[in-house]
Amino acid sequence: MVMIRVVLIFKIYFCNDLNNLEYILYCGFLLKKVTQNPMLKNKTNLFVALCMGTVMLTTTSCVPDEPILTEKTIDNPDTEPEIIIKKGTLAITLAETLETSIGFSIEATHVETVTYLVLPGSIASTPPAVTPEDIFSKGITVKEWSKTVEVANLLPETTYYIYAAAKNSAGVITVLEQPLIATTQKKLDVSITLSDLDSTNERVIFTITPEGAKTIKYKVVPSTETLSVDDVLTNGSNVMNVKTASTLKPKGFQADTEYTIYVAAVSHTDAKVLRTAKVKTKKADETEEDGVVNMTSVEFTSELEEKAGQKLAYYNLTFKNADWQAQFEIGALSTNANEIAVGDYVLSSSRDQGKPGPLRVADNFTVKNLKTGQLVSDIDYGDIKITKENGAYKIIIDMVKLDIKNARFKAKFQGTPIKK
């Protein structure tokens, strides 16, 4: 019985490590010992049965019915964290339209590239159908869109459709829902150049050189104000000479102040153009002589005429000082030939032939430098302002010349004109 217990204990203890073949061999070794022992010889059959039963019992009992699984989290330092890729956003905004180019800005987030496609069309028609594949295969791709994108070499007065699509790092596509519509400007057949910028403490001085203009207007405003081309054409001052360069010197501005000069022009085909320039007036102690000739006397003759039921007065004015003499004829609606009628009398660049009309300056003027004997013959246009206060006249002559370097003849008189 001791031997049988040894067999069972041995098999059960080593069931995980001892296979059945090894166990049977061991049982054979023990059987030999049993048969050699006279006291156990009659127990041989029992011993064999016991060994076989033990083999079958341990075969089933030492192997579990099903494996036991246990969850365990294993840290892996080589595994990167999950990256969430967001869907991109895309928008484009029109920045400017010129004669042959269009500029637009791009706003895009969570994308790596933006591709745009520009197609001509008509503002009255439906935009053509375009797929993302069309945009990517035919368009232009940009990777930097912080600056305005300019599309050049376009046709004037033409409508264009701008399509756009974008991709993120995962290749996900974002498409602009509707194309941007832009129309290039009308071809300009008019131009303006602003030059010779200067100033005094109360004047701004500039030269306008036009080409192809039928109308030119200008306006000078503080630099804090912004004007459009239509603002200038509606509220600006006329430039009489639309064919050649004109130097203007408007006055009445604050000293040491920055102003913006706006000049607008319209061509014969109604195309519009706007040019600007900045100028700063000088400080009061920096101003230069304004070149005004002080006339010491004014003599005049006059005559009355009735025309179309109206009384017209014509005044022939002669201004003098030691160095200069100037003669002008002006016309006014007046019945008084003995006193010069006040008003702003205009000399047009187109000239009034013969007798001047009301508030006009006739073409038969003369301005002479008595020292040199030279006549100032290149006066293009201008005006003569006549005011009267407490019986005393103030007359200011401001004539624009064609000579850009010496662009003005200006004179003034204060006192009482003498009738000859």
Number of C-alpha atoms within 10 A of each C-alpha: 9 6 12 15 10 11 19 16 11 14 21 17 10 13 18 12 7 13 14 16 10 9 20 14 11 15 19 13 11 16 19 11 13 18 14 10 11 9 9 13 14 12 13 14 10 10 21 15 10 15 21 14 12 17 19 11 12 17 14 10 11 12 11 8 8 6 7 6 6 5 5 6 5 6 7 7 7 6 7 7 7 6 6 6 12 13 15 18 18 19 17 18 13 16 14 16 17 18 18 18 18 23 17 19 17 19 12 18 14 15 23 16 18 26 20 19 19 18 15 17 17 14 14 7 7 8 19 11 6 13 11 18 10 12 22 18 11 13 20 13 17 13 11 11 14 10 10 15 17 14 14 12 10 17 18 17 15 17 18 22 20 23 25 28 25 28 21 19 14 11 11 13 17 19 20 17 11 12 21 18 19 24 24 19 20 17 15 17 16 19 18 21 15 19 14 12 17 16 22 24 21 19 21 25 18 20 19 22 17 21 17 17 23 16 20 25 21 23 19 23 15 16 15 8 9 10 15 11 19 14 14 21 22 11 11 18 14 16 19 18 22 20 14 11 20 24 24 18 19 14 14 9 20 18 19 16 15 17 20 20 21 24 26 27 28 22 18 12 14 15 15 23 19 21 16 16 16 16 19 22 22 21 14 13 9 11 15 11 6 9 11 14 17 18 22 14 16 21 16 20 17 19 14 17 14 11 8 7 7 11 14 21 25 26 24 18 21 21 21 20 14 11 14 20 18 20 17 19 22 26 24 23 17 17 16 15 16 15 17 25 21 15 16 16 23 22 27 17 17 11 16 15 11 9 15 24 19 17 20 22 29 23 20 14 18 15 18 17 14 14 9 9 10 10 14 14 12 13 19 21 22 20 19 23 16 18 17 16 7 5 9 12 17 17 21 21 19 19 19 25 21 18 14 13 9 11 19 23 17 18 19 18 20 17 15 15 20 14 16 8
